[in-house]
Amino acid sequence: MALLGVTLMKLFLHDLARLDSLYRIGALIGVATIAMGSSFLYQRFLADQGESGAPTSGPRE
């Protein structure tokens, strides 16, 4: 998560400053799509694991 945050900060502060406005808009839409997809995958697969690493949700009896 920290590496993703550092990468996004570098993108916003350094890389996007050099792009024209149309390319900047496209890059921001692409980054937003990737961020939403990665947050969905995190919620789907990693957030369900407890401290033991086993899924906390399972069949209820």
OpenMM code with the backbone's topology and positions (N, CA, C; nanometers):
from openmm import Vec3, app, unit

residues = "MET ALA LEU LEU GLY VAL THR LEU MET LYS LEU PHE LEU HIS ASP LEU ALA ARG LEU ASP SER LEU TYR ARG ILE GLY ALA LEU ILE GLY VAL ALA THR ILE ALA MET GLY SER SER PHE LEU TYR GLN ARG PHE LEU ALA ASP GLN GLY GLU SER GLY ALA PRO THR SER GLY PRO ARG GLU".split()
positions = [
    Vec3(0.0823, -0.1185, 0.0000),
    Vec3(0.0000, 0.0000, 0.0000),
    Vec3(0.0873, 0.1257, 0.0000),
    Vec3(0.1961, 0.1220, 0.0747),
    Vec3(0.2840, 0.2387, 0.0807),
    Vec3(0.3501, 0.2625, -0.0551),
    Vec3(0.3896, 0.1551, -0.1213),
    Vec3(0.4514, 0.1689, -0.2530),
    Vec3(0.3532, 0.2276, -0.3535),
    Vec3(0.2284, 0.1874, -0.3452),
    Vec3(0.1259, 0.2433, -0.4330),
    Vec3(0.1082, 0.3922, -0.4065),
    Vec3(0.1090, 0.4319, -0.2799),
    Vec3(0.0961, 0.5731, -0.2451),
    Vec3(0.2132, 0.6562, -0.2953),
    Vec3(0.3343, 0.6048, -0.2807),
    Vec3(0.4525, 0.6766, -0.3288),
    Vec3(0.4484, 0.6898, -0.4804),
    Vec3(0.4069, 0.5850, -0.5472),
    Vec3(0.3973, 0.5886, -0.6930),
    Vec3(0.2950, 0.6912, -0.7395),
    Vec3(0.1807, 0.6973, -0.6729),
    Vec3(0.0787, 0.7954, -0.7102),
    Vec3(0.1251, 0.9380, -0.6839),
    Vec3(0.1970, 0.9605, -0.5743),
    Vec3(0.2493, 1.0945, -0.5459),
    Vec3(0.3489, 1.1371, -0.6534),
    Vec3(0.4368, 1.0457, -0.6946),
    Vec3(0.5326, 1.0772, -0.8004),
    Vec3(0.4596, 1.1085, -0.9303),
    Vec3(0.3552, 1.0332, -0.9579),
    Vec3(0.2782, 1.0557, -1.0793),
    Vec3(0.2175, 1.1951, -1.0798),
    Vec3(0.1535, 1.2324, -0.9690),
    Vec3(0.0870, 1.3619, -0.9638),
    Vec3(0.1862, 1.4777, -0.9609),
    Vec3(0.2947, 1.4654, -0.8865),
    Vec3(0.3859, 1.5777, -0.8694),
    Vec3(0.4868, 1.5920, -0.9826),
    Vec3(0.5251, 1.4844, -1.0440),
    Vec3(0.6329, 1.4920, -1.1422),
    Vec3(0.5860, 1.4646, -1.2847),
    Vec3(0.5220, 1.3530, -1.3062),
    Vec3(0.4909, 1.3090, -1.4420),
    Vec3(0.3784, 1.3890, -1.5069),
    Vec3(0.2721, 1.4178, -1.4336),
    Vec3(0.1584, 1.4876, -1.4936),
    Vec3(0.1886, 1.6335, -1.5248),
    Vec3(0.2880, 1.6903, -1.4600),
    Vec3(0.3232, 1.8299, -1.4862),
    Vec3(0.3796, 1.8473, -1.6271),
    Vec3(0.4312, 1.7422, -1.6839),
    Vec3(0.4939, 1.7509, -1.8164),
    Vec3(0.3984, 1.7216, -1.9319),
    Vec3(0.2775, 1.6778, -1.9023),
    Vec3(0.1839, 1.6396, -2.0079),
    Vec3(0.0965, 1.7566, -2.0506),
    Vec3(0.0497, 1.7504, -2.1751),
    Vec3(-0.0505, 1.8459, -2.2218),
    Vec3(-0.1832, 1.8145, -2.1545),
    Vec3(-0.2766, 1.9064, -2.1656),
    Vec3(-0.4016, 1.8925, -2.0898),
    Vec3(-0.4825, 1.7697, -2.1329),
    Vec3(-0.4900, 1.7392, -2.2611),
    Vec3(-0.5680, 1.6239, -2.3057),
    Vec3(-0.5063, 1.4932, -2.2565),
    Vec3(-0.3739, 1.4812, -2.2649),
    Vec3(-0.3064, 1.3618, -2.2154),
    Vec3(-0.3161, 1.3527, -2.0632),
    Vec3(-0.3136, 1.4670, -1.9954),
    Vec3(-0.3265, 1.4690, -1.8497),
    Vec3(-0.4631, 1.4161, -1.8069),
    Vec3(-0.5680, 1.4562, -1.8792),
    Vec3(-0.7029, 1.4077, -1.8488),
    Vec3(-0.7106, 1.2569, -1.8690),
    Vec3(-0.6564, 1.2088, -1.9796),
    Vec3(-0.6563, 1.0649, -2.0056),
    Vec3(-0.5779, 0.9872, -1.9013),
    Vec3(-0.4638, 1.0415, -1.8596),
    Vec3(-0.3834, 0.9746, -1.7576),
    Vec3(-0.4563, 0.9701, -1.6243),
    Vec3(-0.5241, 1.0772, -1.5877),
    Vec3(-0.5982, 1.0793, -1.4617),
    Vec3(-0.7154, 0.9819, -1.4639),
    Vec3(-0.7825, 0.9715, -1.5776),
    Vec3(-0.8914, 0.8739, -1.5891),
    Vec3(-0.8360, 0.7322, -1.5783),
    Vec3(-0.7234, 0.7072, -1.6413),
    Vec3(-0.6611, 0.5754, -1.6316),
    Vec3(-0.6171, 0.5417, -1.4900),
    Vec3(-0.5565, 0.6375, -1.4217),
    Vec3(-0.5131, 0.6150, -1.2833),
    Vec3(-0.6331, 0.5929, -1.1924),
    Vec3(-0.7400, 0.6688, -1.2136),
    Vec3(-0.8609, 0.6513, -1.1324),
    Vec3(-0.9208, 0.5129, -1.1541),
    Vec3(-0.9204, 0.4659, -1.2775),
    Vec3(-0.9724, 0.3325, -1.3074),
    Vec3(-0.8886, 0.2244, -1.2395),
    Vec3(-0.7580, 0.2385, -1.2469),
    Vec3(-0.6694, 0.1414, -1.1828),
    Vec3(-0.6852, 0.1450, -1.0310),
    Vec3(-0.6974, 0.2644, -0.9728),
    Vec3(-0.7140, 0.2762, -0.8279),
    Vec3(-0.8456, 0.2145, -0.7819),
    Vec3(-0.9513, 0.2368, -0.8573),
    Vec3(-1.0798, 0.1773, -0.8205),
    Vec3(-1.0751, 0.0257, -0.8335),
    Vec3(-1.0117, -0.0239, -0.9376),
    Vec3(-0.9994, -0.1682, -0.9546),
    Vec3(-0.9155, -0.2324, -0.8455),
    Vec3(-0.8041, -0.1682, -0.8088),
    Vec3(-0.7203, -0.2253, -0.7035),
    Vec3(-0.7890, -0.2190, -0.5677),
    Vec3(-0.8659, -0.1147, -0.5410),
    Vec3(-0.9384, -0.1091, -0.4137),
    Vec3(-1.0487, -0.2146, -0.4091),
    Vec3(-1.1129, -0.2400, -0.5218),
    Vec3(-1.2129, -0.3470, -0.5276),
    Vec3(-1.1486, -0.4822, -0.5004),
    Vec3(-1.0353, -0.5081, -0.5648),
    Vec3(-0.9672, -0.6358, -0.5436),
    Vec3(-0.9176, -0.6492, -0.4003),
    Vec3(-0.8712, -0.5404, -0.3405),
    Vec3(-0.8269, -0.5440, -0.2015),
    Vec3(-0.9429, -0.5797, -0.1096),
    Vec3(-1.0560, -0.5146, -0.1302),
    Vec3(-1.1729, -0.5438, -0.0477),
    Vec3(-1.2214, -0.6868, -0.0696),
    Vec3(-1.2121, -0.7324, -0.1899),
    Vec3(-1.2646, -0.8646, -0.2250),
    Vec3(-1.1793, -0.9780, -0.1676),
    Vec3(-1.0465, -0.9637, -0.1773),
    Vec3(-0.9603, -1.0765, -0.1444),
    Vec3(-0.8790, -1.0583, -0.0165),
    Vec3(-0.8271, -0.9412, 0.0097),
    Vec3(-0.7357, -0.9256, 0.1220),
    Vec3(-0.8027, -0.8803, 0.2504),
    Vec3(-0.9069, -0.8023, 0.2431),
    Vec3(-0.9700, -0.7500, 0.3637),
    Vec3(-1.0492, -0.8569, 0.4375),
    Vec3(-1.0837, -0.9676, 0.3726),
    Vec3(-1.1599, -1.0740, 0.4367),
    Vec3(-1.0732, -1.1645, 0.5235),
    Vec3(-0.9422, -1.1483, 0.5186),
    Vec3(-0.8542, -1.2346, 0.5960),
    Vec3(-0.8304, -1.1736, 0.7336),
    Vec3(-0.8346, -1.2581, 0.8338),
    Vec3(-0.8070, -1.2137, 0.9697),
    Vec3(-0.6574, -1.2136, 0.9958),
    Vec3(-0.6185, -1.2061, 1.1218),
    Vec3(-0.4773, -1.2054, 1.1571),
    Vec3(-0.4100, -1.3379, 1.1253),
    Vec3(-0.4839, -1.4465, 1.1288),
    Vec3(-0.4251, -1.5773, 1.1014),
    Vec3(-0.4051, -1.6022, 0.9528),
    Vec3(-0.4620, -1.5178, 0.8684),
    Vec3(-0.4499, -1.5367, 0.7251),
    Vec3(-0.5629, -1.6166, 0.6659),
    Vec3(-0.6463, -1.6730, 0.7500),
    Vec3(-0.7603, -1.7503, 0.7021),
    Vec3(-0.8792, -1.6577, 0.6811),
    Vec3(-0.9614, -1.6857, 0.5843),
    Vec3(-1.0805, -1.6023, 0.5636),
    Vec3(-1.1695, -1.6034, 0.6867),
    Vec3(-1.2198, -1.4855, 0.7243),
    Vec3(-1.3039, -1.4764, 0.8434),
    Vec3(-1.4488, -1.5075, 0.8123),
    Vec3(-1.4891, -1.4886, 0.6886),
    Vec3(-1.6274, -1.5196, 0.6531),
    Vec3(-1.6326, -1.6602, 0.5950),
    Vec3(-1.7299, -1.7329, 0.6362),
    Vec3(-1.7451, -1.8689, 0.5885),
    Vec3(-1.8900, -1.9103, 0.6015),
    Vec3(-1.9178, -2.0354, 0.5760),
    Vec3(-2.0571, -2.0808, 0.5883),
    Vec3(-2.1025, -2.0746, 0.7335),
    Vec3(-2.2197, -2.0233, 0.7519),
    Vec3(-2.2763, -2.0139, 0.8864),
    Vec3(-2.3682, -2.1318, 0.9103),
    Vec3(-2.3604, -2.1847, 1.0282),
    Vec3(-2.4418, -2.3023, 1.0606),
    Vec3(-2.5642, -2.2641, 1.1377),
] * unit.nanometer
topology = app.Topology()
chain = topology.addChain("A")
for resn in residues:
    res = topology.addResidue(resn, chain)
    for name in ("N", "CA", "C"):
        topology.addAtom(name, app.Element.getBySymbol(name[0]), res)
